[in-house]
Amino acid sequence: MQKYEKNRYFCENVVNLSNFASTMNVEELRAYCLGLHGAEENAPWSEPRYSMMVTYSIGGKWFCIADLDKKFINIKCEPERVVCMQEHYEGAFPAWHMNKRHWLSIRLESDVPDALICELLSGAYVLVLNALPKRVRGAILL
């Protein structure tokens, strides 16, 4: 499937899911992210104002950043998905402190359905995994 067709299909499904609201909380987010093979959780910042922020990574590269206090996440995405999500959901907005072309912020417990959040997290994981060097990727997939 070509990239355009794949993203058009994604946007059509975004519209179809728009009747469902998110009930995902930070504990469920954490469980989902850590359930992805080889994913790790880190709290890399020592400043008190960032004490409630964690990253989820694969091979040392982030695919999700979560603010556990404000209940929002930044997810790595394909640029077409970033635009599509922002057009359809109030809970999706330009990524906080990240490249707004490749990252999307989503407010948990918003109008973004849980199934869609999980799909985006899985997609982010795969994007980052595929960008890793073959030797690193091979070690993770063992």
N, C-alpha and C positions, 0 to 999 in steps of 0.2 A: 504494500500500500504506500503510495507516495505521501510525502510529508504533508502536503496541502490537504489531501483527502483524509488523512488521519486526524488532523486538527479540526477540519470541518466536522467530522464525526464527533469529536470531543465537544465542540461547541453546541451541536445539536443535542447531545446528551445533557449538557449543562442546562439547557432550557427545559428538558424533560424532567430533570431533578429539582427544578426550582420550587416545587410545592412542598419540599421537605426542609425542615430546619435542622440546624446542628444542635446536638445535645452533648457532643464530645467535650469532656473535661480534661484537665491536664494529666490526670492519672491514666486515662484511656489513651491519650496522645503518647505518653511515655511508653506504655505497654505496647502500642502499635509500632512505634519507632524501634524499640529494642527487640521486637519480634522479627525484624528484618535481619537476615543472616549477616553476621559480622558487624552490625551497627553498634556504635559506642556512644555513651552519653558523657559529656564533659561540662564543667563549669570553669571556663578559662579566664574569667575576669575576677580580679581581686577587689576592685572598687566596690564600696557598699551599694551604690546605686544600681549596680549590675549583679547583685548577689542572687537575684531570682531568675537569672538568665542561664539557660543551658543550650548546648549544641548537640546535635545528633550527626554523627559522621560515619563514613566508611573509608577505610584506608587513610585516615587522617584528614579527609576532605569533608567539609560540611554539606549536608543536604537539607538540614532544617535547623532553625534557631528558634527557641521558645522563650517567651517571657512569661514565667509561671505566675507572676503577680498580676500583670495586666491582661493575661489570658489571650495572647495573640502569638502567632507563629509566622516566621519567614520561611518560605519554601522555594527551593530552586526549581525553575520551570523553563520550558521552551517559551520563547518570546510570544508566540501566537496564543498560547494558553494564558499568559499573563494578561494580555489585552482582553481576551474572551471572558475571563473570570471577572475582571473589573467592570465589564459592560453588563454583566448579568446579576451580580451580587453586591449588596451594600457592605457585607462583611469582608469583601476582598478589595484591597487597596494597594497603592504603590508601596513597595518594601521599605521598611524603616532602616536607614543606614546601610542599604545594600544597593547593588546595581539594579535599577528599576526595570531594566529590560529583561533580566534573567532571574529576578527574584520577585516573589509575590507575598504580601502580608495577608493573613487571614485571621479574623477575630473568631476565637472559639465561642461556642454558644451563640452563634449568629444565624443568618439566613443561609449560610453555606452548608449543604448536607454532609453528614458524617461520611457517607460513602464516597463523596467527591473529595473530601479531605484525605481519606485513605488512598484513593486513586492518585492524587497529586503527590502524596508522600512516597508511594511506591515508585511513581515516575521520577521523582527527584533522586531517590536512591539509585535507580537504574542509570539515570543521566550521569551521576557522579561515579558510579561503579565503572561504567563504560569509558569514562575519561581517564581512569587510572592506568598507569603503566601495566603491561601484560603480566610482568612478574608479581606485582602487588596484587592485581586482580586474581591471578592464579592462586596465590597464597590464601586469599580470603575465601575463594570458592572451594577449597579443599574440603 
